[in-house]
């Protein structure tokens, strides 16, 4: 297996977009979500068309494009177009104000998701860009839990020859949980690392926290994926 194939394996494993859900979805879903995203997108685009959109508006647009591609759209071409539009909106935001950590984060999130759909063609560029933007977000905001989770997930999946490291991944994920413990995937990835190194009780604590969240971020995904994954892992631990 060549180096480029290793890169895309890391991307695919990390971004189911899970990884992320390093991620964008709403914590409290409005009635009718995710179909409500269509109206939200149109309102944002109307504001953009008025001219001179603010960087914060563009970040919100990037987030909404990501949510649509991840939670609502099923056609691959439309999803790819949404991720690309989200990446471009975030890029415009940090070109206007380079200090916006969220702009760098959502740019990385969208280009990584697009790379996942496209396959190996531009995977090497995507990994380099994702790492740069995630690291820049963390430089600007050391408590940016989503960017910390993103870096942890990436370093956990890519091979050591490309910079992967369990030790560094664990550090990023622990920092993510410490900054904001309500991101389910950060805790699940951290639990997997703990299990890999024989730290069963610490892994169980992370999984139990996911199971008993009162107000998880990205409730849409937590209800449909992460809660069940934590429950399955706990059962496997109990049976082993």
VOBA-1610 file (N, C-alpha, C; in pm, whole numbers, padded with zeros to 5 digits, always signed):
BEGIN
Unk+00085-00120+00000Unk+00000+00000+00000Unk+00088+00124+00000Unk+00063+00218-00092Unk+00151+00334-00100Unk+00108+00444-00002Unk+00190+00547+00004Unk+00170+00653+00102Unk+00038+00726+00081Unk+00001+00751-00043Unk-00122+00822-00070Unk-00244+00742-00026Unk-00238+00612-00044Unk-00348+00526+00001Unk-00362+00530+00152Unk-00247+00536+00221Unk-00253+00549+00367Unk-00323+00679+00407Unk-00293+00785+00334Unk-00353+00914+00367Unk-00505+00907+00357Unk-00555+00851+00248Unk-00700+00850+00230Unk-00767+00757+00330Unk-00697+00649+00370Unk-00753+00564+00474Unk-00772+00646+00602Unk-00670+00728+00632Unk-00684+00813+00750Unk-00800+00909+00738Unk-00814+00969+00621Unk-00924+01063+00601Unk-01058+00996+00613Unk-01074+00881+00546Unk-01202+00813+00547Unk-01238+00767+00688Unk-01140+00711+00758Unk-01166+00663+00893Unk-01204+00777+00986Unk-01132+00890+00970Unk-01153+01004+01059Unk-01282+01077+01029Unk-01314+01091+00900Unk-01425+01177+00863Unk-01545+01100+00817Unk-01602+01032+00902Unk-01728+00967+00866Unk-01844+01058+00902Unk-01832+01175+00877Unk-01772+01294+00942Unk-01824+01304+01076Unk-01821+01228+01126Unk-01783+01202+01256Unk-01675+01300+01290Unk-01569+01260+01251Unk-01456+01323+01310Unk-01494+01445+01372Unk-01477+01473+01292Unk-01543+01564+01310Unk-01656+01574+01356Unk-01772+01504+01304Unk-01851+01596+01380Unk-01764+01658+01483Unk-01659+01664+01431Unk-01585+01773+01477Unk-01676+01878+01436Unk-01764+01944+01469Unk-01866+01961+01376Unk-01965+02064+01402Unk-02063+02059+01309Unk-02134+02182+01297Unk-02277+02179+01344Unk-02335+02065+01358Unk-02479+02060+01376Unk-02530+02133+01499Unk-02656+02165+01495Unk-02720+02237+01604Unk-02735+02150+01727Unk-02717+02212+01844Unk-02735+02137+01967Unk-02883+02115+01996Unk-02961+02218+01977Unk-03106+02209+01994Unk-03170+02218+01857Unk-03226+02109+01811Unk-03279+02103+01675Unk-03418+02164+01668Unk-03442+02253+01573Unk-03577+02304+01553Unk-03668+02194+01500Unk-03797+02212+01517Unk-03893+02116+01463Unk-03874+02108+01311Unk-03864+01986+01261Unk-03848+01967+01118Unk-03704+01961+01070Unk-03608+01972+01163Unk-03467+01960+01124Unk-03444+01821+01068Unk-03368+01806+00961Unk-03277+01902+00896Unk-03337+01981+00780Unk-03467+01955+00746Unk-03527+02027+00633Unk-03529+02177+00655Unk-03527+02221+00782Unk-03525+02364+00812Unk-03399+02432+00761Unk-03297+02353+00731Unk-03171+02410+00682Unk-03189+02480+00547Unk-03281+02432+00466Unk-03301+02494+00334Unk-03341+02639+00349Unk-03437+02666+00436Unk-03481+02804+00459Unk-03369+02887+00520Unk-03297+02829+00614Unk-03187+02900+00677Unk-03081+02940+00574Unk-03050+02846+00484Unk-02952+02875+00381Unk-02998+02989+00291Unk-03124+02988+00253Unk-03175+03093+00165Unk-03168+03230+00232Unk-03199+03236+00360Unk-03192+03362+00433Unk-03048+03414+00439Unk-02955+03323+00461Unk-02814+03364+00464Unk-02768+03412+00327Unk-02807+03342+00222Unk-02766+03382+00087Unk-02827+03517+00049Unk-02948+03543+00095Unk-03010+03674+00069Unk-02927+03785+00133Unk-02876+03759+00254Unk-02792+03858+00319Unk-02660+03877+00244Unk-02604+03769+00195Unk-02479+03777+00118Unk-02500+03858-00009Unk-02613+03835-00075Unk-02640+03905-00202Unk-02659+04055-00183Unk-02686+04097-00063Unk-02700+04241-00037Unk-02566+04312-00045Unk-02459+04234-00039Unk-02325+04291-00055Unk-02253+04311+00076Unk-02120+04295+00072Unk-02032+04315+00185Unk-02075+04233+00308Unk-02086+04102+00293Unk-02122+04019+00410Unk-02010+04022+00513Unk-02047+04014+00638Unk-01948+04013+00746Unk-01880+03877+00752Unk-01759+03873+00808Unk-01692+03744+00825Unk-01776+03645+00906Unk-01845+03693+01010Unk-01926+03604+01093Unk-02042+03546+01014Unk-02100+03624+00923Unk-02207+03574+00838Unk-02155+03465+00746Unk-02037+03484+00692Unk-01978+03384+00604Unk-01944+03254+00679Unk-01902+03267+00804Unk-01877+03147+00885Unk-02007+03072+00906Unk-02114+03144+00935Unk-02245+03081+00953Unk-02290+03013+00824Unk-02264+03076+00712Unk-02297+03016+00583Unk-02219+02887+00562Unk-02091+02890+00595Unk-02008+02771+00582Unk-02060+02657+00668Unk-02097+02689+00789Unk-02152+02589+00881Unk-02282+02531+00827Unk-02367+02616+00771Unk-02496+02570+00720Unk-02479+02481+00599Unk-02388+02517+00510Unk-02360+02429+00395Unk-02312+02292+00445Unk-02226+02291+00546Unk-02178+02164+00598Unk-02293+02081+00655Unk-02377+02145+00736Unk-02489+02073+00795Unk-02581+02014+00689Unk-02606+02092+00583Unk-02693+02041+00476Unk-02631+01918+00410Unk-02503+01926+00379Unk-02437+01815+00312Unk-02433+01692+00401Unk-02417+01714+00530Unk-02402+01602+00623Unk-02534+01543+00667Unk-02635+01627+00687Unk-02758+01582+00752Unk-02878+01571+00661Unk-02877+01639+00546Unk-02998+01643+00466Unk-02979+01588+00325Unk-02875+01629+00256Unk-02857+01590+00117Unk-02813+01444+00106Unk-02862+01378+00003Unk-02824+01239-00021Unk-02753+01220-00155Unk-02780+01308-00251Unk-02713+01299-00380Unk-02567+01341-00364Unk-02476+01257-00408Unk-02333+01281-00387Unk-02285+01409-00453Unk-02334+01438-00572Unk-02293+01559-00643Unk-02336+01684-00567Unk-02459+01682-00515Unk-02509+01797-00439Unk-02435+01812-00306Unk-02403+01700-00245Unk-02328+01707-00119Unk-02190+01767-00143Unk-02126+01722-00248Unk-01992+01773-00280Unk-01997+01922-00308Unk-02098+01966-00382Unk-02113+02108-00412Unk-02133+02189-00284Unk-02209+02133-00189Unk-02233+02204-00063Unk-02104+02214+00019Unk-02028+02105+00028Unk-01900+02111+00099Unk-01806+02213+00036Unk-01802+02214-00097Unk-01714+02309-00166Unk-01757+02453-00139Unk-01889+02476-00142Unk-01940+02610-00114Unk-01911+02650+00030Unk-01921+02554+00122Unk-01890+02581+00261Unk-01744+02615+00281Unk-01657+02541+00212Unk-01514+02569+00222Unk-01482+02709+00169Unk-01545+02746+00057Unk-01519+02877-00002Unk-01569+02989+00087Unk-01686+02971+00149Unk-01739+03074+00238Unk-01646+03095+00358Unk-01596+02986+00414Unk-01504+02998+00527Unk-01373+03064+00485Unk-01326+03031+00366Unk-01203+03092+00315Unk-01220+03243+00300Unk-01335+03283+00246Unk-01362+03426+00233Unk-01364+03493+00369Unk-01418+03423+00468Unk-01425+03480+00603Unk-01287+03505+00661Unk-01195+03404+00651Unk-01064+03429+00712Unk-00975+03517+00624Unk-01009+03532+00498Unk-00937+03630+00417Unk-00975+03772+00457Unk-01098+03787+00508Unk-01142+03918+00558Unk-01092+03944+00699Unk-01089+03838+00781Unk-01042+03850+00919Unk-00970+03721+00956Unk-00839+03722+00945Unk-00758+03603+00964Unk-00764+03551+01107Unk-00813+03633+01199Unk-00813+03595+01341Unk-00932+03509+01380Unk-01022+03478+01288Unk-01142+03400+01319Unk-01110+03251+01323Unk-01101+03196+01441Unk-01070+03054+01456Unk-01176+02967+01388Unk-01303+03003+01403Unk-01410+02922+01343Unk-01400+02919+01191Unk-01353+03027+01131Unk-01340+03028+00985Unk-01238+02924+00940Unk-01126+02916+01008Unk-01024+02815+00975Unk-01079+02674+01000Unk-01151+02658+01110Unk-01204+02527+01143Unk-01304+02479+01038Unk-01400+02563+01002Unk-01502+02519+00907Unk-01446+02502+00766Unk-01341+02575+00734Unk-01274+02552+00607Unk-01214+02411+00607Unk-01144+02376+00713Unk-01085+02243+00723Unk-01192+02135+00720Unk-01300+02157+00791Unk-01406+02057+00800Unk-01469+02031+00664Unk-01497+02136+00591Unk-01560+02121+00460Unk-01466+02061+00356Unk-01340+02104+00354Unk-01249+02047+00252Unk-01219+01900+00284Unk-01214+01866+00412Unk-01192+01727+00448Unk-01309+01640+00407Unk-01429+01691+00426Unk-01548+01616+00387Unk-01556+01600+00236Unk-01519+01705+00164Unk-01517+01696+00017Unk-01413+01594-00029Unk-01296+01592+00036Unk-01191+01497+00000Unk-01239+01354+00022Unk-01315+01334+00126Unk-01369+01201+00155Unk-01456+01152+00040Unk-01535+01242-00017Unk-01622+01203-00129Unk-01543+01186-00259Unk-01443+01269-00278Unk-01369+01265-00405Unk-01276+01145-00414Unk-01225+01096-00303Unk-01133+00984-00306Unk-00988+01030-00300Unk-00898+00951-00358Unk-00755+00971-00335Unk-00693+01082-00418Unk-00765+01136-00516Unk-00703+01226-00613Unk-00626+01340-00549Unk-00691+01411-00456Unk-00621+01525-00394Unk-00610+01507-00243Unk-00596+01382-00199Unk-00593+01354-00056Unk-00473+01418+00013Unk-00358+01412-00051Unk-00237+01466+00012Unk-00253+01615+00038Unk-00305+01687-00061Unk-00329+01831-00041Unk-00429+01853+00071Unk-00534+01772+00075Unk-00639+01790+00175Unk-00584+01772+00316Unk-00504+01669+00338Unk-00448+01646+00471Unk-00361+01764+00514Unk-00278+01812+00424Unk-00192+01925+00456Unk-00274+02049+00491Unk-00377+02074+00413Unk-00461+02191+00436Unk-00542+02177+00565Unk-00594+02058+00590Unk-00671+02034+00713Unk-00584+02058+00836Unk-00464+02002+00835Unk-00375+02018+00949Unk-00340+02165+00971Unk-00311+02235+00862Unk-00275+02376+00875Unk-00390+02456+00936Unk-00511+02437+00883Unk-00626+02516+00930Unk-00665+02479+01072Unk-00661+02350+01106Unk-00694+02310+01242Unk-00592+02367+01340Unk-00465+02360+01304Unk-00361+02414+01391Unk-00374+02565+01406Unk-00411+02632+01297Unk-00428+02777+01305Unk-00546+02813+01394Unk-00654+02736+01386Unk-00769+02760+01474Unk-00728+02745+01620Unk-00646+02644+01649Unk-00601+02621+01787Unk-00506+02731+01833Unk-00421+02779+01743Unk-00333+02891+01778Unk-00415+03014+01817Unk-00522+03037+01742Unk-00605+03154+01767Unk-00693+03135+01890Unk-00735+03011+01915Unk-00820+02980+02030Unk-00777+02846+02087Unk-00689+02845+02185Unk-00638+02720+02242Unk-00747+02633+02305Unk-00864+02690+02329Unk-00976+02615+02387Unk-01080+02576+02281Unk-01042+02581+02155Unk-01136+02546+02047Unk-01152+02394+02046Unk-01255+02347+02114Unk-01270+02203+02135Unk-01284+02126+02004Unk-01356+02184+01908Unk-01375+02113+01781Unk-01246+02099+01702Unk-01166+02204+01699Unk-01038+02196+01627Unk-00943+02100+01698Unk-00945+02100+01830Unk-00864+02005+01906Unk-00906+01861+01875Unk-01036+01840+01868Unk-01088+01708+01833Unk-01046+01669+01692Unk-01052+01764+01601Unk-01014+01738+01463Unk-00867+01694+01454Unk-00780+01766+01522Unk-00638+01730+01519Unk-00615+01595+01585Unk-00683+01571+01695Unk-00669+01442+01762Unk-00713+01327+01673Unk-00826+01344+01607Unk-00875+01239+01518Unk-00783+01214+01401Unk-00728+01320+01347Unk-00637+01305+01232Unk-00509+01234+01273Unk-00449+01277+01383Unk-00323+01217+01429Unk-00343+01073+01474Unk-00464+01041+01515Unk-00496+00905+01558Unk-00503+00809+01439Unk-00541+00860+01322Unk-00568+00773+01208Unk-00454+00764+01106Unk-00383+00873+01083Unk-00279+00867+00980Unk-00158+00791+01033Unk-00080+00726+00946Unk+00036+00648+00990Unk+00146+00738+01044Unk+00233+00681+01126Unk+00338+00760+01190Unk+00428+00828+01089Unk+00449+00764+00974Unk+00540+00821+00874Unk+00488+00954+00820Unk+00358+00977+00835Unk+00298+01103+00791Unk+00268+01196+00908Unk+00319+01160+01026Unk+00299+01246+01143Unk+00199+01194+01243Unk+00140+01077+01218Unk+00045+01021+01312Unk+00112+00982+01443Unk+00039+00996+01553Unk+00096+00967+01683Unk-00015+00948+01785Unk-00022+00832+01849Unk-00121+00810+01954Unk-00102+00907+02070Unk+00022+00930+02105Unk+00051+01019+02218Unk+00001+01161+02191Unk+00032+01213+02074Unk-00013+01348+02040Unk-00164+01352+02022Unk-00221+01247+01962Unk-00366+01240+01944Unk-00435+01243+02080Unk-00384+01165+02175Unk-00443+01162+02309Unk-00438+01300+02374Unk-00327+01368+02358Unk-00313+01501+02416Unk-00418+01596+02360Unk-00435+01596+02227Unk-00536+01684+02166Unk-00676+01647+02212Unk-00706+01518+02218Unk-00841+01476+02256Unk-00869+01506+02403Unk-00772+01489+02488Unk-00790+01523+02630Unk-00810+01673+02645Unk-00738+01750+02568Unk-00758+01896+02570Unk-00897+01933+02519Unk-00944+01862+02417Unk-01078+01888+02364Unk-01184+01862+02470Unk-01174+01747+02537Unk-01271+01712+02641Unk-01264+01811+02757Unk-01143+01852+02793Unk-01128+01947+02903Unk-01188+02083+02866Unk-01174+02121+02741Unk-01228+02251+02697Unk-01379+02249+02691Unk-01436+02137+02647Unk-01582+02123+02638Unk-01613+01974+02632Unk-01666+01921+02740Unk-01689+01777+02750Unk-01814+01726+02683Unk-01886+01810+02611Unk-02013+01769+02551Unk-02003+01732+02404Unk-01880+01712+02354Unk-01861+01662+02219Unk-01842+01511+02227Unk-01943+01437+02183Unk-01944+01292+02201Unk-01828+01223+02130Unk-01798+01266+02008Unk-01697+01192+01932Unk-01558+01208+01991Unk-01528+01323+02050Unk-01398+01339+02116Unk-01383+01235+02226Unk-01488+01214+02303Unk-01482+01116+02412Unk-01472+00974+02359Unk-01544+00944+02251Unk-01539+00809+02194Unk-01401+00779+02137Unk-01344+00874+02064Unk-01209+00853+02011Unk-01108+00839+02124Unk-01124+00917+02230Unk-01034+00907+02344Unk-01049+00770+02411Unk-01172+00721+02421Unk-01196+00589+02479Unk-01125+00481+02396Unk-01130+00494+02264Unk-01063+00396+02177Unk-00912+00397+02199Unk-00856+00516+02216Unk-00711+00523+02244Unk-00678+00461+02379Unk-00760+00492+02479Unk-00737+00433+02611Unk-00742+00280+02604Unk-00841+00228+02533Unk-00854+00082+02520Unk-00733+00022+02449Unk-00686+00092+02348Unk-00570+00044+02273Unk-00449+00025+02364Unk-00443+00107+02468Unk-00327+00103+02558Unk-00363+00044+02695Unk-00473-00034+02699Unk-00507-00110+02818Unk-00568-00031+02932Unk-00614+00090+02906Unk-00668+00175+03013Unk-00822+00164+03013Unk-00870+00047+03057Unk-01011+00013+03046Unk-01101+00104+03129Unk-01065+00129+03252Unk-01152+00209+03339Unk-01166+00352+03289Unk-01058+00407+03239Unk-01064+00542+03184Unk-01150+00544+03057Unk-01140+00440+02977Unk-01224+00430+02858Unk-01370+00423+02896Unk-01403+00341+02998Unk-01541+00327+03043Unk-01598+00460+03089Unk-01518+00538+03159Unk-01567+00668+03206Unk-01603+00759+03091Unk-01522+00756+02985Unk-01553+00839+02868Unk-01683+00792+02802Unk-01700+00664+02788Unk-01819+00609+02721Unk-01944+00632+02805Unk-01934+00617+02935Unk-02049+00641+03022Unk-02090+00788+03018Unk-01992+00876+03005Unk-02025+01019+02993Unk-02107+01044+02867Unk-02069+00979+02757Unk-02144+00993+02631Unk-02287+00941+02649Unk-02302+00830+02715Unk-02434+00770+02735Unk-02527+00861+02816Unk-02472+00939+02906Unk-02554+01015+03000Unk-02547+01166+02979Unk-02515+01208+02860Unk-02516+01352+02830Unk-02655+01412+02856Unk-02657+01528+02919Unk-02783+01603+02932Unk-02803+01692+02810Unk-02697+01760+02770Unk-02707+01852+02657Unk-02589+01829+02562Unk-02592+01721+02486Unk-02481+01694+02394Unk-02479+01795+02280Unk-02360+01829+02234Unk-02351+01903+02109Unk-02389+01808+01996Unk-02448+01865+01892Unk-02483+01785+01774Unk-02579+01673+01810Unk-02687+01712+01876Unk-02784+01612+01924Unk-02832+01521+01813Unk-02846+01575+01692Unk-02894+01495+01579Unk-02806+01372+01558Unk-02676+01389+01561Unk-02584+01278+01542Unk-02570+01195+01670Unk-02571+01259+01785Unk-02562+01186+01910Unk-02676+01085+01922Unk-02797+01128+01890Unk-02912+01039+01902Unk-02905+00924+01802Unk-02850+00951+01683Unk-02851+00851+01576Unk-02726+00766+01569Unk-02618+00811+01632Unk-02493+00736+01617Unk-02415+00718+01746Unk-02375+00830+01808Unk-02275+00822+01913Unk-02324+00752+02038Unk-02449+00775+02076Unk-02502+00710+02195Unk-02500+00558+02177Unk-02545+00513+02058Unk-02547+00368+02030Unk-02406+00311+02025Unk-02311+00388+01970Unk-02173+00341+01962Unk-02113+00326+02100Unk-02140+00424+02188Unk-02089+00416+02325Unk-02149+00297+02398Unk-02278+00274+02378Unk-02345+00161+02442Unk-02285+00028+02395Unk-02261+00017+02264Unk-02203-00106+02209Unk-02064-00131+02267Unk-01982-00025+02273Unk-01848-00042+02327Unk-01849-00081+02474Unk-01942-00025+02550Unk-01953-00060+02692Unk-01993-00207+02708Unk-02084-00252+02624Unk-02125-00392+02630Unk-02007-00484+02597Unk-01929-00447+02497Unk-01812-00527+02462Unk-01711-00531+02576Unk-01696-00418+02645Unk-01605-00416+02759Unk-01656-00505+02871Unk-01787-00506+02890Unk-01846-00588+02994Unk-01837-00736+02967Unk-01832-00770+02838Unk-01828-00912+02800Unk-01686-00965+02782Unk-01589-00875+02789Unk-01450-00919+02765Unk-01375-00941+02896
//
